[in-house]
Amino acid sequence: FKINETPFSDSYEIGDELGSGQFAVVYKVTCRKTGAKLAAKFIKKRRYATSRRGVPRNHIEREIEVLRDVGGHENVIQLHDVFETPNDIILVLELVSGGELFDHVCAHEYLNEAEASAFIKQILLGIRHLHNRFVVHLDLKPENIMLLRRGEPRIKLIDFGLSRHIYPGIPVKDMIGTPEFVAPEVVNYEALSPATDMWAVGVVTYILLSGGSPFLGRTRDETFCNITSVNYHFSQTYFANTSQFAKDFISRLFVKDVSARATVDECLQHPWIRGPDIGINDIRVGATINLS
Ligand SMILES: Nc1cc2c(nn1)-c1ccccc1CC2
């Protein structure tokens, strides 16, 4: 990937901090030439192979390659430019300023089904764009899903720090992700695949509808045990008034066998996502249904 030779501050003026992760800080920036408002993600470079601080260069390169490949979809963050300083690599990204989906859910405790279904449909459209390019996100969670603008149900998938290309027939194994969102194959150190993202969609859906986390235990090991035994339930407290469609949607994703787990295309066809607008003429045998 080509890195800009000129200094970052020659082209951009730094504004407010938008968010931060373990080794990254994101600022709102203004392009000096055009006045455009963008986001700049400063990723701390790892200085020594034995260090635990910072991100190894090849991981940053992988995030850039993935962003370059998946850019251009309305539910996926767009990469505009890359700069380097002695300590950081700077990704200039499309500005999303509606805050994290995580905060939006917290502000409401949980969402009604229509709002949750609209958010999940957008997440599925973004994921379909990734999976069609053999990209697997591997860190889907409400913190990594941003609202384009406050109060609008339009989302962008933002953090591709753990994402990678996974091609059929080339097994990839790795112990990564956030414990309460990882699928059984991650816990069991078995091959990762697009199905790994679909399990996480189930966890995000469960959280949007209830505010609770389906597999979270008191310890990391308890969480992992709940995941590998698919030990979850729809607590009456939050799911008493939830539709069968919503519960069926979630239960098709919490499937241990990756070959039996719903794919992104099957999810987009599910009645909970297609909603009441299914007309009889959509159900002609063999019809190609245009989902866009
Ligand atoms: N880990 C993160 C975290 C964030 C972002 N990217 N990666 C981001 C990207 C574009 C606009 C705004 C943000 C803030 C949060």
The ligand as an SDF file (V2000), in Angstrom:
LIG
                    3D

 15 17  0  0  0  0  0  0  0  0999 V2000
  -11.2660    1.4710   16.4480 N   0  0  0  0  0  0  0  0  0  0  0  0
  -11.8950    2.5090   15.8390 C   0  0  0  0  0  0  0  0  0  0  0  0
  -12.6970    3.3730   16.5800 C   0  0  0  0  0  0  0  0  0  0  0  0
  -13.3310    4.4220   15.9170 C   0  0  0  0  0  0  0  0  0  0  0  0
  -13.1050    4.5680   14.5280 C   0  0  0  0  0  0  0  0  0  0  0  0
  -12.3160    3.6720   13.8640 N   0  0  0  0  0  0  0  0  0  0  0  0
  -11.7240    2.6680   14.5140 N   0  0  0  0  0  0  0  0  0  0  0  0
  -13.7090    5.6610   13.8060 C   0  0  0  0  0  0  0  0  0  0  0  0
  -13.6460    5.6950   12.4000 C   0  0  0  0  0  0  0  0  0  0  0  0
  -14.2470    6.7480   11.7070 C   0  0  0  0  0  0  0  0  0  0  0  0
  -14.9120    7.7530   12.4120 C   0  0  0  0  0  0  0  0  0  0  0  0
  -14.9770    7.7370   13.8070 C   0  0  0  0  0  0  0  0  0  0  0  0
  -14.3590    6.6760   14.5160 C   0  0  0  0  0  0  0  0  0  0  0  0
  -14.3430    6.6870   16.0140 C   0  0  0  0  0  0  0  0  0  0  0  0
  -14.2560    5.3470   16.6290 C   0  0  0  0  0  0  0  0  0  0  0  0
  1  2  1  0
  2  3  1  0
  2  7  2  0
  3  4  2  0
  4  5  1  0
  4 15  1  0
  5  6  2  0
  5  8  1  0
  6  7  1  0
  8  9  1  0
  8 13  2  0
  9 10  2  0
 10 11  1  0
 11 12  2  0
 12 13  1  0
 13 14  1  0
 14 15  1  0
M  END
$$$$
